[in-house]
Amino acid sequence: MADVPYPPAPWHLFGRAILVPALVRPPLAARGPRLLRAPGRRSLGGLLLADYDPRSTLAYHELLGVGGLVWSGTTPAAWITHACVDDGTSVAGGRGIWGISKHHGDFAWARTAAGERITVSLAGREMVAVRTGHRPGAVSVPVVAPFAGADGGRPAWASGWLRGAPVTVDVHVAPDSALAELAPRFAAVAVAGDVALRISAPRAARRG
């Protein structure tokens, strides 16, 4: 994907998103960046599923797997260990700008009477399936979140908002999926709604 041109940062992304928190077992912990651990030697992570619409820098679907919180220099950051999109330009930009090893996959995203159903497949094999259900209420979540790619050393920032509602959620991760290495313990409630994000260019991590 090195020869695929892509827009420079910042990227502006608008659409729909579902944020599913989880306690995860960070992968390759001995060789990865410094981890912020919860009890049980786990870390706070989870999944972000998004459907970015034509108002965005690029229109595509995305699945991000957060393998834990890490110290990126002196900044706590979400460690993006897994990423799948359905757009080749996004694959190239994710790798070239943010050091995130995105893979090209297939998404099926449908509204149902009960909520939403999303499946993500890679090379024809299902990685993850997510079902949400409606719950009353509304929430507006401001987003000011640092994140880092696989090396944990070049933090960037996602800023904006997620406006939606808490929803019940059921997540199935295929046992042979790369996401299975996180052994995620998903929360029973996610946040789903409209999202608007500005994704900055990475900057050199400040060392403590």
C-alpha positions as semicolon CSV with decimal commas, in nm:
position;residue;x (nm);y (nm);z (nm)
1;M;0,000;0,000;0,000
2;A;0,306;0,228;0,008
3;D;0,231;0,354;-0,347
4;V;-0,134;0,442;-0,273
5;P;-0,175;0,821;-0,226
6;Y;-0,374;0,934;0,076
7;P;-0,490;1,266;0,221
8;P;-0,261;1,433;0,474
9;A;-0,359;1,469;0,838
10;P;-0,572;1,593;0,994
11;W;-0,858;1,371;0,882
12;H;-1,214;1,480;0,960
13;L;-1,453;1,190;1,012
14;F;-1,833;1,203;1,045
15;G;-2,091;0,928;1,069
16;R;-2,203;0,661;1,312
17;A;-1,998;0,480;1,574
18;I;-2,031;0,217;1,845
19;L;-1,787;0,217;2,135
20;V;-1,763;-0,111;2,329
21;P;-1,537;-0,100;2,637
22;A;-1,362;-0,412;2,760
23;L;-1,093;-0,535;2,992
24;V;-0,829;-0,693;2,770
25;R;-0,515;-0,896;2,801
26;P;-0,259;-0,685;2,612
27;P;-0,076;-0,877;2,338
28;L;0,300;-0,918;2,332
29;A;0,321;-0,731;2,662
30;A;0,688;-0,812;2,715
31;R;0,782;-0,644;2,387
32;G;0,515;-0,376;2,368
33;P;0,511;-0,025;2,516
34;R;0,467;0,042;2,887
35;L;0,118;-0,066;2,989
36;L;-0,128;0,081;3,237
37;R;-0,277;-0,226;3,399
38;A;-0,600;-0,285;3,586
39;P;-0,636;-0,555;3,854
40;G;-0,576;-0,903;3,714
41;R;-0,297;-0,777;3,488
42;R;-0,548;-0,658;3,233
43;S;-0,584;-0,315;3,078
44;L;-0,872;-0,099;2,959
45;G;-0,942;-0,149;2,590
46;G;-1,228;-0,251;2,365
47;L;-1,366;-0,196;2,017
48;L;-1,466;0,103;1,807
49;L;-1,685;0,031;1,506
50;A;-1,756;0,322;1,274
51;D;-1,938;0,401;0,950
52;Y;-1,789;0,726;0,818
53;D;-2,012;0,901;0,564
54;P;-1,935;1,118;0,256
55;R;-1,888;1,432;0,467
56;S;-1,562;1,276;0,588
57;T;-1,212;1,305;0,445
58;L;-1,272;0,946;0,332
59;A;-1,596;0,746;0,350
60;Y;-1,538;0,396;0,486
61;H;-1,616;0,146;0,762
62;E;-1,367;0,083;1,040
63;L;-1,304;-0,158;1,324
64;L;-1,039;-0,061;1,578
65;G;-0,924;-0,295;1,853
66;V;-0,770;-0,122;2,154
67;G;-0,521;-0,358;2,317
68;G;-0,485;-0,151;2,632
69;L;-0,373;0,184;2,766
70;V;-0,002;0,260;2,733
71;W;0,244;0,531;2,819
72;S;0,344;0,703;2,497
73;G;0,626;0,914;2,634
74;T;0,455;1,093;2,925
75;T;0,105;1,064;2,772
76;P;-0,142;0,783;2,847
77;A;-0,278;0,666;2,511
78;A;-0,508;0,405;2,362
79;W;-0,290;0,138;2,201
80;I;-0,441;0,048;1,862
81;T;-0,330;-0,312;1,812
82;H;-0,587;-0,425;1,554
83;A;-0,753;-0,234;1,270
84;C;-0,969;-0,331;0,975
85;V;-1,127;-0,103;0,711
86;D;-1,295;-0,147;0,373
87;D;-1,104;0,123;0,185
88;G;-0,754;0,090;0,040
89;T;-0,673;0,460;0,080
90;S;-0,755;0,437;0,451
91;V;-0,529;0,132;0,480
92;A;-0,241;0,328;0,326
93;G;-0,304;0,641;0,533
94;G;-0,336;0,449;0,858
95;R;-0,002;0,282;0,801
96;G;0,178;0,580;0,649
97;I;0,062;0,856;0,886
98;W;-0,021;0,690;1,219
99;G;0,176;0,365;1,212
100;I;-0,145;0,162;1,248
101;S;-0,133;-0,167;1,060
102;K;-0,476;-0,152;0,901
103;H;-0,605;-0,449;0,702
104;H;-0,860;-0,454;0,421
105;G;-1,178;-0,636;0,523
106;D;-1,549;-0,660;0,456
107;F;-1,828;-0,506;0,665
108;A;-2,200;-0,582;0,688
109;W;-2,385;-0,316;0,889
110;A;-2,763;-0,341;0,919
111;R;-3,037;-0,178;1,122
112;T;-3,279;-0,424;1,280
113;A;-3,602;-0,392;1,476
114;A;-3,400;-0,450;1,792
115;G;-3,099;-0,231;1,714
116;E;-2,799;-0,290;1,487
117;R;-2,608;-0,591;1,362
118;I;-2,249;-0,561;1,238
119;T;-2,013;-0,830;1,112
120;V;-1,653;-0,778;1,007
121;S;-1,468;-1,034;0,795
122;L;-1,105;-1,059;0,686
123;A;-1,000;-1,275;0,391
124;G;-1,350;-1,421;0,382
125;R;-1,350;-1,530;0,748
126;E;-1,562;-1,360;1,012
127;M;-1,356;-1,177;1,276
128;V;-1,626;-1,033;1,496
129;A;-2,003;-0,998;1,516
130;V;-2,175;-0,727;1,720
131;R;-2,545;-0,690;1,804
132;T;-2,691;-0,393;1,985
133;G;-3,032;-0,336;2,141
134;H;-3,219;-0,015;2,214
135;R;-3,221;0,142;2,558
136;P;-3,392;0,465;2,662
137;G;-3,177;0,766;2,733
138;A;-2,920;0,981;2,561
139;V;-2,558;1,066;2,617
140;S;-2,308;1,309;2,468
141;V;-1,949;1,199;2,508
142;P;-1,676;1,455;2,437
143;V;-1,376;1,292;2,273
144;V;-1,028;1,419;2,350
145;A;-0,827;1,101;2,327
146;P;-0,462;1,034;2,252
147;F;-0,386;0,712;2,066
148;A;-0,078;0,532;1,940
149;G;0,002;0,274;1,676
150;A;0,180;-0,055;1,726
151;D;0,509;0,099;1,844
152;G;0,337;0,313;2,108
153;G;0,585;0,591;2,044
154;R;0,411;0,848;1,824
155;P;0,090;0,967;1,990
156;A;-0,179;1,145;1,791
157;W;-0,509;1,291;1,906
158;A;-0,871;1,222;1,821
159;S;-1,094;1,512;1,923
160;G;-1,464;1,574;1,876
161;W;-1,778;1,412;2,014
162;L;-1,997;1,103;2,015
163;R;-2,368;1,177;2,064
164;G;-2,600;0,883;2,108
165;A;-2,737;0,650;2,369
166;P;-2,626;0,364;2,589
167;V;-2,723;0,035;2,422
168;T;-2,711;-0,326;2,524
169;V;-2,444;-0,511;2,330
170;D;-2,343;-0,867;2,253
171;V;-2,002;-0,927;2,097
172;H;-1,874;-1,252;1,948
173;V;-1,505;-1,271;1,857
174;A;-1,413;-1,567;1,639
175;P;-1,163;-1,795;1,818
176;D;-0,927;-1,784;1,518
177;S;-0,951;-1,404;1,484
178;A;-0,650;-1,189;1,567
179;L;-0,874;-1,008;1,816
180;A;-0,902;-1,328;2,020
181;E;-0,550;-1,275;2,156
182;L;-0,691;-0,987;2,363
183;A;-0,921;-1,230;2,549
184;P;-1,165;-0,939;2,588
185;R;-1,417;-0,917;2,869
186;F;-1,672;-0,688;2,712
187;A;-1,907;-0,461;2,902
188;A;-2,279;-0,537;2,869
189;V;-2,347;-0,177;2,763
190;A;-2,193;0,023;2,478
191;V;-2,243;0,377;2,347
192;A;-2,383;0,415;1,995
193;G;-2,461;0,730;1,801
194;D;-2,342;1,006;1,572
195;V;-1,974;1,088;1,575
196;A;-1,759;1,379;1,457
197;L;-1,382;1,349;1,491
198;R;-1,067;1,533;1,395
199;I;-0,767;1,298;1,376
200;S;-0,438;1,485;1,411
201;A;-0,097;1,394;1,276
202;P;0,125;1,207;1,521
203;R;0,389;1,393;1,711
204;A;0,711;1,284;1,874
205;A;0,647;1,132;2,215
206;R;0,781;1,336;2,504
207;R;0,998;1,135;2,737
208;G;0,969;1,163;3,110
